Amino acid sequence: MGFLRLVGTFVFFLVLVGSSFSAEVCINCHRVKTPGIVKDWQTSEHAVNDVTCSVCHGSKHRSPRNAHLARLPDERVCGQCHEEQFEQFSRGKHSLGWKAMMALPVTPLEPNELIEGKRGCGGCHNMGIKTDEDLKGLRVQGYRYEVNSCDECHTRHSFSEKEALNPQACQKCHMGYDHPQWEMWSSSKHGSRWMAKKMGDLPEAAQAPTCQDCHMPDGDHENRTAWGFLGVRLPLPEDPQWAKDRVTILKALGVLDPETGKPTEILEAVKALRLARLTEEEWQKEKERMVKTCSRCHSEGYVRQQLEMGDRMLKEADRLMAEAIEIVAGLYRDGILKKPEGYPFAYPNLLFFMRTGGGDISELSYIEQVLCQMFMKHRMRTYQAFFHINPDYAYWYGWEMMVKDLGEIRHLAEVMRKEARRSGDGQEGNGP
């Protein structure tokens, strides 16, 4: 068997040396090694148009022994043919997914398998353009990191446009704890009509908008929203109470210094990552884009009314959120909560999620876990569900849960203050 294997390898190399590197050579081998990949490629437009393996993967990999030389194509490789889509993608928020994840202070505290291993945050935030510096050292247990964003929606190797236009293509990332857009949309009137249409219970001409219809109209890959993921924007609103509440939230996000109220270096990251609209003009521009999109089905007056109601709902949610932050901030101020290692300020920090320090479980503060849940889970549902036209998510999964969180935080703070007075470890009002 060893001799036959040697002869086979020798013949393989003779083929490569004696002729140009062809797709047939790749296919013959990969039919055995990765048959699913071959079948997907054979059903693709790439196969129809003779876009063969070497176009994307290069021609350095010519045997099983040098598989590591196969190029793993990134978005720029796709952009050589799909230039318009790549340029649109580069301007949209999907292109910043990786950088947004790596900018979070909690990311270095997480298991590498969840980040670079793509079984947690990295499974979705891999979608984002990476620099050569970003790619250095990106290896998980000896495997090269996969760097392409396009195949998050257009699954390799079929790269089907039809698949990417299906709202289920969005489901893997846009669901769950902090951004359940799939659950909200699929159980809304929009989603239920799409399901009915798919099952043949509605005529083909019936209006049933998908994620792509609203956020990527006409195939535009430059997706972005007015409020952004965190639901904050600058400048501050004219309403004095809402302006005060948003300042409190920006302090808890580390964007503003809790003591001086001045911007921190994190504001520069917010600008670079386009996490929030920084001018009224920019915010209005994104809002008008959505008005135009929604007006394809609804009257413009109705659209504006609904969007303004969503804005007011976010204002109400921010009132609850700010009160909760201020309660926890008071515990820091009075020395009842100590500044954990890694925190920039003696102030609650929402971007550490469920952690409050270097990963040591002894440093976790339950009241801050409730605060983070209130922000990342329930506040998200309150305002996102409103814009996704889902009444149950907006009320029971969002607003009412925020009310419950605030009640629990009030109770926990009262208990902690009583305990501090009893033990004498904290002297309220005297600072840390």
N, C-alpha and C positions, 0 to 999 in steps of 0.2 A: 504493500500500500504506500510505503514511503517513496519507493521508486516511481510509482505511477503519479503520485502527487508532484514529484520533482519534474517529471516529464510534462505534466499539465501546466505547471508554472512556466517552464521553458517555452512551451508553445504559446502561452499567453503573452509572454514578452516578445516573441517573434512577431506576433500579430501587431503589437503596438509599434514595434520598430519598423516593420515592413509596410505599414499603412498609416494614414492619418487617424488620429484618435476620434472614434465615432461614438454616436449615441448607442449603437448596437452593442458595443463592448460593455458599456455601463449597464445596459438593460440585461444582458445575459448574466452578469454577475449579481445584480441587485434583484433579479427575479427570485434568486435563492436567499439572499441576505435580507432584503427588505421588500418583499413582494407587494405590500400595500402601497409603498411609495411609487412603484412602477405602475400599478393600476391607476392610481390617482393622476399621475402625469399623462397616461395614455388617454384619459377622459378630458384633458385640459385643452384650452385654446393654444397653449404653448406647443403641445404636440402637433396640433393641426397646422400651426404656422412654423414648424420646424425650429422652435426654440428648444434646443437640446440641453443636456446636462451641463456641458462645459460652458455654455453661455453664462450660467449663474454660478457654477461651482469651480470654474477654471479647469485647466487640463493637466495640472501637476499630479493629481491623484490618478495613478495608472495601474495600481495593483492593490491587493488586500493589505500588503505590508506598509503602504504609504497613505493609508486612508486619512491620516492626520493632515495631509497636504490639501485635501479638498477644502475649497473656500466656502465658509458659511456666509452667504450673501446678506448684506444689510439693506436698509431702505435705499441707500444711494445706488446700489446695483439695480434695484427695481426702477429707480428714477432715470436710469439711462434710456429706458424705453418709455416709461410712464412719467414723463417729465412734468406735465401739468398736475397730475395727482400728487406727485412728490412735493411740488412747490406748495400746493394747498395744505397738504399734511404738515409740512414744516412750519406753517403759520398757525396751525391749530393746537389745541391743548393736548391731544394724544401724543404729539411729538415730544412733550415735556414730561411724560409719565415717569421715566427713569430718574430724571433729575429731581422731580418733586419728591419721590420716595427717598432718595439719597440725602436730600436736604433736611429730612425730619430728624430731630434729635433722638427719637426712639429707635431708628433703624439699626444703628450699631449694637443695640442691646438684644436684638432678636436673633434666633438661631439662623445660621447661614443657609440651612436647607430651605427656610421660608423665604429668604431674600434672593440669593443667587440660584438656589435650587428650584425656585419657581413653584413651590407648593404653598406659598402664602402671598405676601405683598408682591414679591417678584413675579408671580404668575401672571399678574395683570400689568404691573408697572414696568415689566420688560418692554412694554410698548412705549417706545420713546427713543429718539435719536441719541446715540452715544458717541462721544469723542474718542479718539485713540487713547487718551488718558483714562477715560472711563473704563475702557476695555482691558486695561492692564490688570493682570491678576484675576480676571474673571474666570475662574475655573472651580468646579465643584467636584471633589473626589476624583480628580483626573479627567473629567469630561469638559470639553470646551463649551463655553456659554453660548447659547443661541441668541442672536442679536437682532433679528429682523422683526420689525413691527407690522409689516404688511400682512404676514401670515397669521396674525391674531384674528383678523376678520376674513381674509381670503386664505383659508387653510391650505397649507402646503400639501401636496404638490399639484393639486387641481387648480388652486388660485381662482376659484369660481366667483364671478361677479354676482351670480344669482344667490349663492350662499351668503355673501356679504350683505346683500340687500334684505335678507331674512332677519327680522328682529331678534330671533333666537341666537344669531351670531353675537349679539351684544350681551346676552344673558350671563356668560361666564364671569364677566367683570362687573357688570352693573347690576349687582344683586347683593343681598345680605345685610350685614350689620350696619354699615355707615352710608350705604347708597343703594337702597333696594329699588332702583328704578324699574327693573324688570317686573318685580312683584307689583309695584304701583301701576305701571302701564298695563300689564297683562290682565289685571283685574279691574281696570277702568273701562269706561264706555268705549274709548278708542281701541283698547286691546280686545275687548269682547267682540267688537264688530270685526276686527281683523280675524279672530278665531272663527267666527261665523262665516266670514267670507271664504276662508281657507277650506272650511268643511262643505262649501257649496250652498250654504243657507242664505247667502246674500248674493245679489248679482255682481258681476265683475266690476261694474261701473260704480258700485257703492263706495262711499268714502270710508276708509278705515286706515287712518294714519299710523305709520310705524315710527320707530325711533329714528330711522334714517330719513323719513319724510320731513320730520321736524328739525332734526339736528344736522343732517347732511343733505339738504334739498338738492335735487338734480345731480346727485353724486359729488357734491362739493365736499372735499376732505378737510376743509378748514372749519372744524366744529368748535364752537365756543358759546358760552352763555353769559348773560348780563351779570347775574349774581355770582357766578363761579361756584366752585365746589364748596367753599367754606361759608358762603352766604354773607360776605362782608365786602364793602367797597369804600373808596374814598372819592371825593371829600365827604365830610360828615353831613348828615341830613339837617334840614332847617329846624325840625322839631327838637326842642331842647332836651327832652327826656330821652328820645331815641338817640340823639347825638351822644349823650352821657353814657347810655347803655352800650353803644357801640365802642366807645373809648375803653370801657371796662373789658369788653370782649377782646379788643385788640391788645390790651395789656396781658390778658391771659393767653394769648397766642404768641406773646413775646415780641410783637411788632412795635409796641410802645413801652417805654420804660415805666414801670409801675410807680416809681417815685417822682420822676420829672414829667412824665407824659410825653416826652420827646421820642421821635423815631429811633429804633435800634438798627443794628446792621441787618436784622432779619427783614426789614422793609426792602432792602436791596434784593434779597432773595425773592420776595414777593413780586417785585418788579420784573426780575429776570425770568421768573417762571410764569408770569402773567396769571397769578393765582387770584387776582382781584382786579376790578376795573378801577383805575387810579384817578380818572377825571370824569366829571359829569357827562362830557361829550362822548367819551368812550362807552360809558354805561348806556347812554341813550341810543348810541349807534347799534349796540347789540340788541337792545330792547326793540328797536325799530325793525331789525332783521327778523325777529320772532313775530312781531305784529304782521309783517308781510307774509310770513310763512303760514300763520294761523288763518289769515284772511283769505287763503285759498278755499277754505271750507266755511268760515264764519264771517259775519259782518265785522267790519273794523271796530265799530263801537262796542260790540260784545267782547271782542278780543281785548281791547284796552281796559274795559271794566274788569275782566277776569284777572289780567296781569296786575292791575292796581290793587285788587283784593289780595292777591298773593303777596304783594309788597307790604300791605298792612298786616297780614298774618305774620310775616317775618318780624315786623316791628313788635307785635305782641309777644312772640317767642323770645325776642331779644330782651324784653323786660324781665321775663322769668329767668333767663340765663344770667343776666347781669346781677340780679339779686342773689342768685346762688353763688356766683363768683365772689361777690362782695362778702358773703358770709364766710367762705373759706379763707379769703384774703384777711379777714379780721382775726382768724385763728393764727395765721402767720404773724400778723402785726402784734398780737398779744403773747406771742411765744408759746402757744399751745401746740402749734405745728412747727417743726423745725425744717429748715431748708435742706432738701436731700442733695446728695452728691450729684452733680451734673445739671442742677437747676441754675439758670442764669440769675434768678432773683428769688428773694423770700416771698413768693407769690405763687398762686396756683398756675400750673402750666399745662394747658390742654393738649399740647403736642407730644407729651409723653404717654398719652393714652392711658393704659391701665398700670403703667409703671411710674415710679417716682424717684428713681435713682439708678444705680449701676446694675440693676438686675437682681439684687439681693431681696428676696421676698420679705425679709424683716423690715425693709424700708417702705413697703407699700402702706398707703393710707386709704382706708376704706372710703372715707368721705370724699376723697379726691377721685376714687374710682367711680363713685356715683356721679360726681361732677362731670367727669369725662364721658360717661355713658349718656348723661343728659345732653351734652353738646354733640358728640359724634354719632349717637344713635337716634335719640328722640327729637332733638332740634332739627336734624336732617330730614326726618320723616315729616315733621310739621310743615316745613316750607316746601320741600321737594314734592310731597304728595299733593299739595295745593296746586302747584304748577302742572302736575301730571294728572289732574282732575280725578283724584281718588279720595272720596270723602271719608271712608273708614280709616285709611292710613293717616290722613291728616288729623283726624280727631282721636281715635282710640289708640293708634300706634305712635302718634306724635304728641299732640297737645296734651292729652290727658296723662301721658307718661311723663311729660315735662312737669306737670303739676305735681304728680306723685314724687318725682325726683326732688323737687324743691321742698316738699313736705318732709321727705326723709333727711335731706341736708339740714333743714332747720332743727329737726329732732336730734340728729347726730351732734350738731354743733352745741346744742344745749347740754347734752350729756357730757361731751368733752369738756365744756367749761365748768360744769359741776364737779367733774372728776379732778380737773386742774385745781380748783379751789380747795377741794378736799385734801389733795396730796401736797398742795403748796408748791408744785413744780412750775406753775405758770402764774404770773401776776398780771391780771388783765389790765390793759391800758399802759403798761410800762414798757412795752416793746419786747423783742426777743433778747 
